[in-house]
Amino acid sequence: MKIESIKLKNYKAFEKVELAKLPDLAIFVGANGVGKTTLFDVFGFLSDALRNNVRQALARRGGYKEVLTRGKKGPIEIELQFRLDIAKVNRLVTYKLEITEEEGKPVILREVLRYKRGKFGSPFHFLDFARGEGFAITNEEDFDKKDEELDREQQKLGSADILAIKGLGQFERFKAANAFREFIENWHVSDFHISDARGSRVASYAEHLSQTGDNLPIVAQFMFENHTEIFQMVLDKMKQRVPGIQDISAESTVDGRIVLRFKDGSFKDPFISNYVSDGTIKMFAYLILLYDPNPHPLLCIEEPENQLYPSLLTELLEEFRLYAKKGGQVFVSSHSPDLLNAASIEEVFWLVKKEGYTKINRTSEFPEIVALFKEGDKLGYLWKENYFVGSNPF
């Protein structure tokens, strides 16, 4: 399942933005404050709203008035199109969410999940809710029936700020809602912090790297114990990318904690992660994330170049591509011309702010940049030379 397009309206700096035909790997560049973090925050917002409710997701961002585009009356609109296999047919599904505020309280004005049942005709609404009430189709895979013969199950949610896909998505009879809920739940919107990934952690259980990376030692231990071949692959790649690294282990201490130990070929004894460079920790964390035995369908990673040697960025970008080819999707924001130099023209978008609102440009739609790229110029150099008008990194 992959995101094909995104439409945003009145979400912070995005007064009105549409991104269509998104690639498996998309790189977003632009000056500070232009909206790269805000773009990724859309996915974080949906995850928070699904985990809790819209009111709490808005509160984490300062409330409805702080999320609503300045000078606009709303509503806030988010629309995603994604591919989903239904009845052995790959279909383009649309999810649309409209949020407003009434009497000081956030309200889901409309929530719709729709797709075409056949090759022709308009997309059919399989879930349609407004202000906490609506319907969902229970036999959506019965394609022999006419639209009017499908079974609609009326539902009333606990409040008008709860996503319908949160409640109904728990039940397999609502196929599209159930699949979309699982899709969102498995997104990984990275908020990685080197300080959190260092040091020891109380022994516990975790299979997936957290957004901040604070459970890195625990996940490394899990992978070593349960997926030995994959962990060895990660270790081999670390040896290729970080000179001197011979081994990495996650060990239990006498007080019930887990620590990461790194063995350097220059030293007899291994040393704990507190004494390893930031770049080494970050590269290890990324490889643990990218070689997760149960990968996330979507990774959002901000500024992966921080703490990494520029020479490693080409290899890291290739790792992102490999991850996407295996079925995931990767969105990356960056300030690094070195990373952009390793990108293809179809992968790159740039953000620019005009009159207070952010626009997103697709690099492949600018003939001059395309021509220079085909002649051998690298995108990072073109960015530095301000061919990406309005988004110069310096």
Secondary structure, 3 states (H helix, E strand, C coil): CCEEEEEEEEECCEEEEEECCCCCEEEEECCCCCCHHHHHHHHHHHHHHHHCCHHHHHHCCCCHHHHECCCCCCCEEEEEEEEEEECCEEEEEEEEEEEEEECCEEEEEEEEEEECCCCCCCCEEEEEEECCEEEEECCCCCCCCCHHHCCEEEEECCCCCCCHHHHHHHCCCCHHHHHHHHHHHCCEECCCCHHHHCCCEECCCCCCCCCCCCCHHHHHHHHHHHCHHHHHHHHHHHHHHCCCEEEEEEEECCCCEEEEEEEECCCCCCEEHHHCCHHHHHHHHHHHHHCCCCCCCCEEEECCCCCCCHHHHHHHHHHHHHHHHCCCCEEEEECCHHHHHCCCHHHEEEEEEECCEEEEEEHHHCHHHHHHHHCCCCHHHHHHCCCCCCCCCC
